[in-house]
Amino acid sequence: MPYDNLQDFLKALDAAGELKRISAEVDPVLEVTEIADRVSKEKSAANKALLFDKIKGSSLPLAINTFGSYKRMHLALGCDSFDDLQDFLKALD
């Protein structure tokens, strides 16, 4: 497994330029989903994983859209392509 925990994965996303931090307080009811929906539909480099630092009514941050691109999926799975992963899984059989 490439990462021990979500925090390590978020650090890797940040280092790869795939994480956007949102420091403004946001409402979890509709505001977070609206922001995430707009970002995830971007076809450009603006489509990033999001880390909301201040969620209204919560002391915990929220990560969203972390697996929303092939690049982020490859990073999460520790492979350069899904074909590599397929070969690895076949070898386990």
N, C-alpha and C positions, 0 to 999 in steps of 0.2 A: 504494500500500500504506500503510495507516494507521500501521504501526509498523516500525521498522528492525530490531528484534530482540525476542526473548522477554522480555528484561528491561524494555523499554519497555512491552510489553503488560501485564506484571505490575504495573508502576507505575500504569498506567491502571486496571487492575482494583482495585488498592488505593484509588486516588482515588475510584472509583465505589462503594466499600463492598462490592465483590464478592470480596474476597480475605481469607481467614483464615490467619494465620500460626500454625504449630505449632512451638513452640520446644523442646518435650521431645524427647529422643532416641527414635526409633521404629525397630523392626525392619522391614527391607524385605520379609521373606519373607511374612508374613501380616498383620502389624499395619497397615501402610500401606493395604492393600486393604480391610481391615475398616473402618477409619476412613473411607476414601473412599466405600465402599459405603453406610455409614450416613448420611453427609452428603448424598450425591447422591440418596438416596431421600426426603429431607426435602421437604415441600411448602411449607414456610414460608420465611422469610427466612434460615433457617439453612443453606440450600443454597448454599454458597459454593465458589469455587475454593480449593484448599488449597496452601499453600507450607510444606513440611516443611523446617525449617532444619538439623536434625541427623538424618541417616540413618545408622543403625549400620553401620559398616564403609565409609563413604564420606565424602569431603571435600566432595561436591557436594550442594546442596539439590535438592529434588524438587518440581515443580509438578504438580498433578493436578486434574482436573475443571475445567480452565480454559474449556472450551467446553460446560459442562454445563447451560446455560440459554439461552433465547432472548436475554435481555439481554446475556449475555456473548458470544454469537455475533454479535449486532449490533455490539457494541463491537469485536470482532475484525475484522469485515469493513468497519467504518466506514460503516454504514448504519442507518437508523431502522427499516426493515422489510425483509423478504426480497423484497417486491414492488419496492421501490426497486432492489434488487440485480438483480432479474430485468430491469427496464427498462434498467439500465446494460449488462448483458450482451447484451441484444438489440440495443442501439445499436452494439455492437462488430462485429456481423455485417455 
